[in-house]
Amino acid sequence: MSYTSKIKIIAKTLVVQIITWQAKMILRRYKPKIIAITGSVGKTSTKDAIFTVLSKFKSVRKSEKSFNSEIGLPLTILGLPNGWNNMYLWLENIARGFWLLMKRHEYPEWLVLEVGAGKPGDITSVAKWLAPDIVVVTRFPDKPVHVEFLVRQRK
């Protein structure tokens, strides 16, 4: 593994830890109601439908696109865009996250979050810090989708 690759992995790990901590603190401070949607198929459509109905009556934020990962969930809670490969945007996101914590802002009453799994342990990891008020589990098909990283290799 190249030196540049190692630096990128370290930077990503650090960014994820910081924005996840910020997301936890935002949830503590603003105390929104949380609807978490998970399952093999239909998460995004279900999230969009719930958001559409709920937004008629309440202040609501939903995950953008399929932001359902270790990066997407904190970004949704913080209301920030994905920095992709732009380190300056990540630094700006981190600064904006701290600003949200330091100064009171308007915050949605409800969060509609899509929670996905890309590898073993993803849901368990999120469940340690995200305490939804409502959980919606979508359909599990006969043949699971997106399982290439979930199947453990036998030796």
C-alpha positions in Angstrom: 0.0 0.0 0.0 1.4 3.4 -1.0 2.1 6.2 1.5 -0.7 8.3 -0.2 -3.2 5.5 0.3 -2.3 5.2 3.9 -2.7 8.9 4.5 -6.2 8.8 2.8 -7.3 5.9 5.0 -6.1 7.7 8.1 -7.8 11.0 7.0 -11.1 9.2 6.2 -11.0 7.4 9.6 -10.4 10.7 11.4 -13.1 12.6 9.5 -15.6 9.8 10.2 -14.8 9.8 13.9 -15.1 13.6 14.2 -18.4 14.0 12.2 -19.9 11.0 14.0 -19.0 12.6 17.4 -20.5 15.9 16.2 -23.7 14.0 15.0 -24.0 12.4 18.5 -23.7 15.8 20.2 -26.2 17.4 17.8 -28.7 14.6 18.6 -28.2 15.3 22.3 -28.6 19.0 21.9 -31.6 19.2 19.6 -33.4 15.9 20.5 -35.1 15.3 17.2 -37.4 12.3 16.7 -35.7 9.7 14.5 -37.2 7.3 12.0 -34.6 4.8 10.8 -35.2 2.7 7.7 -33.2 -0.4 6.9 -33.6 -3.6 4.9 -32.4 -5.1 1.6 -34.7 -3.4 -0.9 -36.8 -0.3 -0.9 -35.1 1.8 1.7 -34.8 5.0 -0.4 -38.4 4.8 -1.7 -39.7 4.2 1.8 -37.6 7.1 3.2 -38.9 9.4 0.5 -42.5 8.4 1.1 -42.3 8.9 4.9 -40.6 12.2 4.4 -43.2 13.4 1.9 -46.1 12.6 4.3 -44.4 13.8 7.5 -43.1 17.1 5.9 -46.7 18.2 5.4 -47.1 18.5 9.2 -43.6 18.8 10.7 -40.1 20.2 10.2 -38.2 17.2 8.7 -34.8 16.3 7.2 -34.1 13.2 5.3 -31.0 11.4 4.0 -30.0 12.7 0.6 -29.9 10.1 -2.2 -28.8 6.9 -0.5 -26.6 8.5 2.3 -26.9 5.5 4.6 -23.3 4.8 5.5 -20.8 5.7 8.2 -20.3 9.0 6.4 -23.8 9.6 5.1 -25.7 9.3 8.4 -23.6 11.9 10.3 -23.6 14.2 7.3 -27.4 14.0 7.2 -27.7 14.7 10.9 -25.4 17.6 10.6 -27.1 18.9 7.4 -23.8 19.0 5.5 -22.8 17.9 2.0 -20.4 15.1 1.2 -16.8 16.4 0.8 -15.9 13.5 -1.5 -12.2 13.8 -2.2 -12.0 17.5 -1.4 -10.1 17.9 1.9 -10.9 21.6 2.1 -14.6 20.8 2.0 -14.2 18.2 4.8 -12.4 20.8 6.9 -15.2 23.2 6.2 -17.8 20.5 7.2 -16.0 19.8 10.4 -15.9 23.6 11.2 -19.6 23.9 10.4 -20.3 20.9 12.6 -18.6 22.7 15.5 -20.5 25.9 14.7 -23.8 24.0 15.0 -22.7 22.8 18.4 -21.5 26.2 19.7 -24.4 28.4 18.6 -28.1 27.3 18.7 -29.6 26.9 15.2 -33.1 25.9 13.9 -33.1 22.2 13.7 -35.7 19.7 12.3 -38.1 18.1 14.7 -37.8 14.8 12.8 -35.0 13.0 10.9 -35.8 10.3 8.4 -32.6 8.3 8.0 -31.8 5.5 5.7 -29.5 3.0 7.4 -27.5 0.6 5.2 -24.9 -2.1 5.6 -21.9 -2.4 3.3 -19.9 -4.8 5.4 -20.5 -7.0 8.5 -20.9 -4.9 11.7 -22.2 -1.8 10.0 -25.7 -1.9 11.6 -24.3 -2.9 14.9 -21.9 0.1 14.8 -24.7 2.6 14.0 -27.0 1.0 16.7 -24.4 1.9 19.3 -25.0 5.6 18.9 -28.3 6.1 17.0 -31.4 5.6 19.0 -34.4 5.8 16.7 -37.9 6.4 17.9 -39.3 4.4 15.0 -37.6 1.7 12.9 -38.9 0.6 9.6 -37.5 -2.7 8.1 -38.2 -3.1 4.4 -38.5 -6.3 2.5 -35.8 -8.9 2.4 -35.8 -10.7 -1.0 -35.2 -14.4 -1.5 -31.9 -13.6 -3.1 -30.2 -10.8 -1.1 -28.8 -7.8 -3.0 -25.4 -6.0 -2.4 -23.9 -8.9 -0.4 -20.5 -9.0 -2.0 -18.9 -7.6 1.2 -21.2 -9.3 3.7 -20.3 -12.9 2.9 -17.5 -14.2 5.0 -14.8 -16.1 3.2 -14.1 -19.6 4.5 -10.5 -20.6 4.8 
